[in-house]
Amino acid sequence: MTTQTWIITGASRGFGRALAESALAAGDHVVAAVRRPESVADLEAAHPDRCLVAKFDARDIVAAAGLVHDTLDRFGRLDVLVNNAGRPVVGAVEEVSDAQLRDLMDLHLFGPAALVRAALPAMRAQGAGTIVQMSSQGGRASFPGVSAYSASKFALEGWSEALAGEVAPFGIRVMIVEPSRFRTGFNGGDVLEFAEPSETYRDLLAGVRADMAGTDGRQEGDPGRAAEIIVSLAHSAEVPLRLPLGREAVERISGAYRRGLDEVERWAETARRADFEGVPASVRPI
């Protein structure tokens, strides 16, 4: 198996940590991009020749170019970029502030976009590369209480789907990963953020808040197994554009597709009446 070089954001724990460990176990090089370098010092100590720890805030669009430069300077190439850093905010649309919404967009969209742009020239030059965008089942289907989180993941998925078509001619693949619930610390008290509850939505979202806060440590998903799947795919000849991870993700996302198709078909005749009479459908390049 050919040795690959990875950049993994948010590698201090959860999916990021599991991916770093799995890639190192496969003999790859890893740049662990984290806000707290001490959190992954053990990985660097165990693999001093193959692991580089970089202090990096995934929201810092200015620092993205430097991270890629340091990776190329140390290992000579960049094969896999994983935009993994993320966190949830729970609250009704009227409860989540502009600042909270913008912060999630910075973390889940603008930061990853800057890092991808910084990585693409090197990947194009070598004629190969894999970009792994860690989304969520909430990036394909939303529900009350998670509007801000889903908005940022929906945006990442739409951006990444367009990206996939643009970079495929250069040998670069894009894989959007859509996990269900995994034991990653995502639902931990130091990560999970709740908007201040209002009287209007307190009771309506009480179940959602309790469910999100109460599942930590009881999630059915195994981050180690998920990481092994992602690392194996990164080394394979083909990757899916979208990869649901976990049984719940498969069922929920499949259900969302079916409901969406049912709704399109239900309103299809009404929708078609919006066109000019007798004008043929436009010819698209894609």
N, C-alpha and C positions, 0 to 999 in steps of 0.2 A: 504494500500500500504506500503510495507516494506521500511523503511528509508535507503537511500543509501548515500555513501560518494563519492564526486566528487573531482577530480583535474581538473581545467580548466585553460589552459595557455591563455595568451592574453585576460584576463577577464576585462580589463579596459573599453572596448567599443565594439560595433558591436556584432557579434555572441557570443563572449565570455561573454560580459556583459549580454546579453539577456539570455544566458544559465544559468549563475549564478543566475539571478533573478528568472528564471523559476524553477530551481531546489530548491531554497530556498522557493519559493511559494508552492512547493510540499511537503515541510517538510524535505527536505534532508539536509545533511551537505555539505558545499562547501569550498574547498581550492582554493582561487583566486590567481593564480600565475601570477604576473605582474612585470614589470620593475619599475613602479611608484606606490608604495603602497597607496599613498594619493588618487589615482584615484578611488579606491574602498573602501575608509575608511567609506563611508556612509553605504555600505552593512554590514561591520563588526559591525558598531555602531547599526544598526537596528536589527542584528541577532548575538549578541555577543556569544551565546552558539553554534551556528551552522555554523558560517562563520569564516574562518581563512585566513588572508591575508599574502601571502608569497612573498617576493621580489625574483624575478626569471627572468633570461634572457633565453628564450627558446632555444637559441643557445649554452648555457653553458652545455656541456655534463657532466662535472665534478659535477655540482650542482644537477643533476637529482636525484641521490641517496639520497641526503639530503632532497630534497622536499618530496620524498616518505616517508622517515623516519619521518619527522615532521608530515605528514598526519596521519600515523599510530600511532604515539605517542599521537596525539590530539584526534583522533576519533576511533582508534582501528582497522580500516579496510579501504580498498580502493575498491570501487565497480565500479566506472566509471572514466576513464582517457580520457580527451578530449585534443587532440593536435590541438589547434585552432590558435595559434599565426602565423601571416603571413603578407606578404605585396607583392605588385607587382613591377616589373621593366619592362618598356616598351622600346623596341628598337630592331633594326635589329641585327642579329647574329654578324655582323661585328662591330656593335656599342657598344654592351654590353661587358664590360671588364671582364677579368678573376675574378677580385675581386668581382664584382657584382654577377657573376654567382655562385661563391663559397659561397658568403654570403647567397644567396637564398637556396642553397643546405644545408648549416648549419641550417638555420631556418626551412625549410620545410621537411628535411629528417634526417640529422644526429642528430639534437636536439630531434625530436620526437622519433627516434630510441633509443636513450639513455634513454629517459624517459620510454618508453615501457619496455625496458630490466630491468630497476629498479623496475617497478611495477609488473612484471610477477611473481616473487617468492611469493609475498603476495597474488595475485589473485589465483595462483595454490594452495596455502595452504588452502584457504577458499573454493576452488572448484567452484569459480564463479567470473565473472568480465566482463565488457564491455569496449572495447577500441574504441573510436570514433576519426577517423582521418578526420579532416576537409580539404577536397581537393577542387575541383572546377570542373565546366563543362570543364574548361581548363586542367583538369587532364585526360580527355578522348579524347579531340579533340583540336588541336592547330591551330593557324593561324598567318600570318605574324605580327611581332612586339611583340609577347609574348613568344618567344622561351625559354628564361631563366625561366620565371614563369612556363610555361607548363612542361619544362624539370624536374623541381623540384617536381611538382605535379604528373607527370607520374611516377617518381621514387618512390614517397611515395605510390602510388597506387599499383605498382608492389610489393614493399616490404610488404605492408599490406596484399595483397592477399595471398602471401606465408605464412605470419604470421597467417592468419585466419585458414589455414589448420593445422598448427603446434600446435596451442593452443586449438582448438575445443575439443580434447579429455579430456581436463582439465576443461571443463565447461566455457571457456572464449570465448566471442564473439568479432568479429571485424566488425565495421560498417564504411564504407568509405562514407562520405557525399560530394555530388557534387553540390553545389549551383550555380545558375545563378546570376543575379545581385540583390543584396540586399542593403538596406540603412544602411551600416555598417561603413562608413568612409573609406572603401577600396579605393575609388576613390578620396578621399580628397587630397588637396594640400600638407598636412603634412605627407601623407602616400605614395601616388603614386610617384614613381621615374621614371624619363625619362633619358635614356642614351643620351649623347650628339649627336644630329642629324648630320649626314654627308650629303654632297652634293649628294652622290649616292642614298641615301634612303629617303632624306627629303620629296620629293613630294610623293613618293610611300607610305610612312607611315603617311602622313599628316592626312588622314581621321581617321586612327586608334588612333593617338595621340589626336586628337580633340574629338573623341568619348569617349575615356577613361577619359579625363579631364573634359568633359562637362556633364557627367551623374551623378555626385555627387548630392545627394538629390532628384533625379528623378527616381531612380531605383524602379522597381515594386515589389521587394521582401520585405516582412515584417520580420525583424529579430525576433520579438517577437513570431510570429506565427511559424516560423521555429524552434525556441527554444522549444516551447511547443511540437512540433512533436518529436524532438529528445529526450526530457525528457520522454515523454510518451513511446517511443520505448525502452528506457533504462530500463524502469520499466516493459516492456512486456516480454512474454515468447520467442519471436522470433524477431530477427533483420535482415534486409537485409544486404548482403555483401556490396552492393552499393545502395545509396539512392540519386537520383537526387532531388534537391529541387528547386521549381519554374517551371512555365510553360515553360520558355525559355530553362531551363536545360533539361527538359523532351524531348522537340522537337529537340534540338541540339544534345543531346547524342543519341537519337533514330536514327537521321539522320546519325551520325557518324558510328553507328553499321551497318546500311543498306549499306552505301557506302563501308565500309570495307568488308562486305560479298560479295557485287557485284564484288569488285575487286579481291577477292580470287577466286570466281567462274570464272571470266573472264580469269584468268591466271592459272587455276588449271591444265590443261593438260600440259602446258609448265613446270610448277613446278614439276609435277610428273615424268617427264623425267630425273630429276636429280638423281634418285635412280639407284642402280645396277639392271640389268635385272634379274628377277627370284628370288630375295632375298625378303623373306616375311618381312612385317612390324615388327619392334621391339616390344617387350612386355614391357610396362611401368608399374611402380608401382602405377601410378595415371592416 
